[in-house]
């Protein structure tokens, strides 16, 4: 009932997408990942139904099992972070079209800006573990959408996420599609964003170089159009 009440309040305040924090605090010891969950499958299912009643979707912050499985069974739109997914969870996500949003850039940032060498090493081990799991998710056909978790690291640096997704196993084209076509599908904004078509928002960038050959070209933006209005040009 608390989840339902909070969702109704958020919708009343104007929210058009619901995010639930399902797991944490994470730990990785001797290669074994663990993270406690907050909500049961039944509770998450109730939350998804309540959001859907008014046409909203639910995403969850969920890094590992069993919270990720509960989220997949509940039918969320995305599992954000998704450091660890069981085989059952991955198959459910592929079957239901639930997106994993890996958010590598924030993990790298925390590793590079840790307050102690020990914390930095812990963060690097977590990032390496996540990369290994990500390759399993790609092989299993889990849908992937791009999301940087920007905020703790500077806005404007989000293109680093695409570089890391390619580094850890995606093709440049698939990485780009994860942030365009798949992002639009996750948000239920197909027909509005994510492609260059008549009737869509004219949100366009131009970069130096060919990102299909070198994904780092996405970090070199020289032109930006937002809603048909040029906001940056060479």
Secondary structure, 3 states (H helix, E strand, C coil): CHHHHHHHHHHHCCCCCEEEECEEEEEEECCEEEEEECCCHHHHHHHHHHHHHCCCCEEEEECCCCHHHHHHHHCCCEEEECCCCCHHHHHHHHHHCCEEECCHHHHHHHHHCCCCHHHHHHHHHHHHHHHHHHHHHHHHCCCECCCCCCCCCCCCCCCHHHHHHHHCCCCHHHHHHHHCHHHHHHHCCCCCCCCCCCCCCCCEEEECCCCCCCHHHHHCEEEEEECCEEEECC
